[in-house]
Amino acid sequence: MNAAAVIRHRLFWPAAVLVLLLAANVFFTPGFLSVELKDGHLYGSLIDIARFGAPLILVAIGMTLVIATGGIDLSVGSVVAISGALACLWITDLDDQQSVGGVLTAVGLALGLALFLGLCNGVLVAGIGIQPIVATLILMVAGRGLAQLITDGQILTVNSAPYKLIGGGYWLTLPFGVLIVAAVLAITAFLTRRMALGLLLESVGGNPVASRLAGIRSRGLIVTVYAFCALCAGIAGLMVSSNVSSADGNNAGLWIELDAILAVVIGGTSLAGGRFSLGGTVLGALVIQTLTTTIYTIGIPPETTLLFKALVVVAVCLLQSPAFREKALNRRRRRPQAAPASADPKVKVPA
């Protein structure tokens, strides 16, 4: 593969931006790339990026499959809040918050509710025919209110070591949340790339009419991906709440849906549906999380943080666009040509 083919690859520019962000962090913090083993746990800035970016990666994986079918899910942030709120509410009512069985029950209830909400989204989109952005906007608004209703408008705090493991614990020297993400990614990749599920999703999103004429049951697939997306958001909600040992129905998962959509787009998946890239989505999520870390590292003023983040994301998307790169290259090649001049000023050059 030559250099031109590498540059044209859809993941080249996101990877280049990620390397550039890491290099910027190394410039301001020389030991940024160092990873140390203390008390059987790996510590370092790179580990922190993976740990804090794990919830976003989970949500983005589910969002990738939804977007592949030509849909969108704006409710994942509310599902994150609902999942964490319900789990913490159940744990606070336990006589022994260190009970593994009680924590597993809380996790099961939270994920079950998240799955049910995803099924509702899927039925609204595939069964009733409501536009995805409208159907999920309903749960985005109502779900945030439901999360605050569960917490009674308060911040629920828990003191449970088994629950803390989900988002803030370590296993096999690595953050447990990173291992959860790796497992979900491996299962999703197997189902979509080693089986026919991925091709079916791409056909539904790429050409719904042709897929229907080919006998593909698109409704069942659409309901399934919305349920899976909500399930990923539910797991992310458990990780977010367990990491801080509390549930905030108002702020937990706030605007994570926008970061997830950005991660999918940066990873090369078109919002129009069709072909998707799980690896690109993970790379896009890491770019966003690394960008957030970079903002704090280099000391960007808090009032300009969102603007700086938006400018970087726009730059990445433009660099990814083949049409933008082609126009920029053509402009560079075009140079004004001087008009031919005659040696004798009295002699006119014929038109």
N, C-alpha and C positions, 0 to 999 in steps of 0.2 A: 504494500500500500504506500503510494507516494505522498508527499507532503500536502499536495492540493486535495487529495481525497480525505486526508485526516482533518484538514481545516473545514471541509464541507460537511463532515460528520456532525449530526445535530447535537451531540454531547460535547463537542470540542470546546465551544465557547463557555458553557457553564463550568466545565472542568478547569478551563484557563482562568476564569474569574475566581473560582475556589482557591486555586494555587496563588493567585495574586493577593487575595484576602489573607491567606495564611502568611505570605511573605510580608505583608504590611504589618501583621501582628508580630512577626519575628523582629522586624525593624524597630518597633516601639517596645517590645518585650523580648529580649534576647533568648530567654529560656522558655519561650512559648511552646515549642515543639517537644520539650522534655516530658517524659512519662516515667514516674517512679512507682516502685512497689513498696507499700507500707502496710504492715499488719495484714498481709495477704490480699490487699486491695490495690488496684491501679489508680493512680492519681495523676492529674495533669490537665492542661487546658484542652487538649484534644479529647480526653475522656469526658470532660465537662460538656464540650460541644455535642458529643454523641449522647450523653445522658439527658441534657436539657432539650436536645432536638428530637428525642425519641417520641414524645407525644405528637409532635408535628409530623414526623415521618409516618406514624400509624394513621393519622387522619388523612394524610396525603395519599397513602396507598389505597384506602377506601375510595377517596375522591377520584383517583385515576380510573378505576373501573366504572364509576358513575359517568364521568366525562367521556369515557370510551363509547358509551351507549348514546351519546348526544345529550346527556342530561347535566344537571348541576345540583349540588346539595348545599344549601346555605344554613342548614339547621345543625351542622356538626358541632358548632360552638355551644349551642344550647344543650345538646346531648352530652357533651363533656361535663357541663355544669350539673345536669340532672344525675348523671351516673355517680359523680363524686358526692353529691349531696345525699343521695339515697343510701350509699354505702356508709358514709359517716353517720347518718342518722341511725341506722341499724346498729352500728358499733357502739354509739353513745348509750344506747338502751341496754347493752349487754351487762350482765353482772360482772363478768370478767372479760375485759377488752383484750386480754392476751390469749383468749381462746381461739385456736386455729379453726375449729369448726364454726364458730360464730363469724369469724372473718370470711371464711369461704362462703357461708350463707349470704353475707352482705354482698360479696362479689358476684355471686350467682344472681341475686335479685337485681343488682344494678345492671348487669349485662343483659338479663332477661328483659328489663324495661327498655334498655337501649335498642335491643333487637326488635321489640314490639313497635317502638317509634319508627324505626327504619322500615318495617313492614307497612306501617300507615303511610309513610311517604311514597313507597312503591305502589301501593294501591291507588293513591291519589293520582299518581303520574300515569301508570300503565292501565289501571282499571277504569278510572273515571275520565282520564284524558286531560287533566289539568296540566298546564305548562310547568315544567320542573322548577323554574325559578319562583313561581307563585306558590306551588304546593309546599316547597321547603321553606319558603318565607313565612308561611303560617306557623310551622313548628319553631322556626327561628325566634319569632316574637312570643308565641305562647309558651314555648319550652323554657325560655328565660324566666317567665313568670312562674312556671311550675317549679323550677329549681328554687326560687325564692320562697315559694309556698312550702316546699319540703323543709327548708332551713328556717322557716318562720322569719325571714328577713335578717337572720343573724348569721354569724360565722361559727359553724360547728367545729369544735376541736376534739381530737381523739388522741389517745395515748396507747397505741397498739403497735407492738413490735412486729407481729406478723403482717399487719396492714402496711406498715412503713417499708417493708421489704419490697413491695411492688414497684414503687417509684423512687425510693431512696436507699434501698439495700444493695448488697453485692452478693454475687454467687460465682464461684470459679474465677475469682479476681476481677470480674467485670461487673458493671452496674446491671442489676437484674432487669431494669427497663430495656436496656440495649439487647439483652438476650430475648426478651419478649418480642421486640421488634424484629430481630433476626428470625425467630420462629414463624411469626406471621408472614414475613416477606418470603421465606422459603416455601411455606404452604401455598401462598398466593401464586408465586412463580411456578410451582409445580402444577397447580390446577389450570393456570392460564397458558403455560407454554409447553408443558408436557402432555396436555390433554386438549381436547377440541374446544374447551370453554373460551379460551382467548380469541380464537377465530370467530366463534359465534358472537361474542361481544363486539368485536370489530366490525362484523358484517351488519349487526343491528345498528350500530352508530354510523357506519360509513354509507350504507344504502338500505334504509328501512324497508322500502318497497320491494327491492330484490330479495332481501332476506325473508320477507313474508311470503313472496311467491315461491321461494325455495323450501318452504315448509318449516322455517325456524319459528319457534314459539317465543316471540320477543317479549311478551308480557311477563312470563315467568322469569326470564333472564333479568328484566328491568327491576322487578320486585326483589329479586335475589341480590342484585348489586347495591340497591338502596339499603337493604337490611344489613349487608356486609359492611357498608360504609358506616352505618350507625353503630354496628358492633365495634368497629375499630375506634370510633369516637368514644364509645363507652369504656373501652380499655384505656384509652388516653386519659379519660376523666379520672379513672382510678389511679393512674400514675401521677397525675397532677395533684390530686388531693392527698395522696399518701406521701408524696414528697414533702409537703408542708404540714402534714398531719392535721388538715383542716379542710373544710368545704365552704366556698364562698359562691353562693348562687348568682351573685351579680357580676363578678369579675372573672370567675373561672372559665377558661376557654374563650374569652372575649376576643373576637376578630380572628380566631384561629382558622375559621373557614376561608378568609381571604388569603392568609399565608399558605394554606393548603392548595388553593387554586393557583397561586403564584408558583408554588413548587412544581405542580403538575405542568404548567405552561413552560416554565424554565427547563423542565426535563424533556421538552420536545413533543408533548401530547397536544394535539389540536383541540380547542374548545368546541369545534364542529363535530367531534366524535370520530370514531374509526381507530386507526392504529394508535397504540399506546406503548409506553416504555416504563416499566417499574423501576429499572435501574436509573433512568433519567429522573424519575420522581424523587428517589432517594437522594440523588445528587443535588436536585433543586432544593430540597428541604435542608440539606447540609449547607448549601450556599446561603440560604436565608438565616439559619442559625449562626453560621460563622460571621455573617454580616452584622447580626445583632451583637455578637461578642466583640467584633472589631470596633463597633461604635463606642462601646464602653472602654475598650482598650486605648484607643487613640484620643479619647476625651472629647468626643463630639458634644456640643452643648445640648442639653435635654430638649430645649424648645425647637431644635432643628433636626432631631433624630428621625422623625417620620419622613421629613422631606429628603434627607440624605439617603434613607433606605429606599424611597421611591425612585430617586434618580439612578441609583445603582441597578435596581430591578429593570427600569426602562432601558438602561444601557445594555444589560444582558439580553433583553428581548430583541433589541435592535441588532445586536451582533449576531443573534441566532437567525435573523430573518435573511433568507437568500436574496429576496428582492431588494432589501436595503443594502446588502453588501454589493450586489451587482450594480445598483445605481451609483453607489459611492465609487466603485472601481471605474465605471464609465465616465464619471465626471473627472476623475484623475487623468484618464487617457485623453480626454478632449482638450485640445490646446488651440487657441486662436491662431489662424494662419494669416500671414501678412499678404495684402493685395499686391499683385504684380505691378511693378513700376517701370516706365519706359526710360531709356537713357536720355532721349531728347524730349524735353518738356513740351515741345510743339507737336510732337507726333502723338496722336490719340490711339489708344489701344482699342481695336474693334471689340464691340460687345459680343 
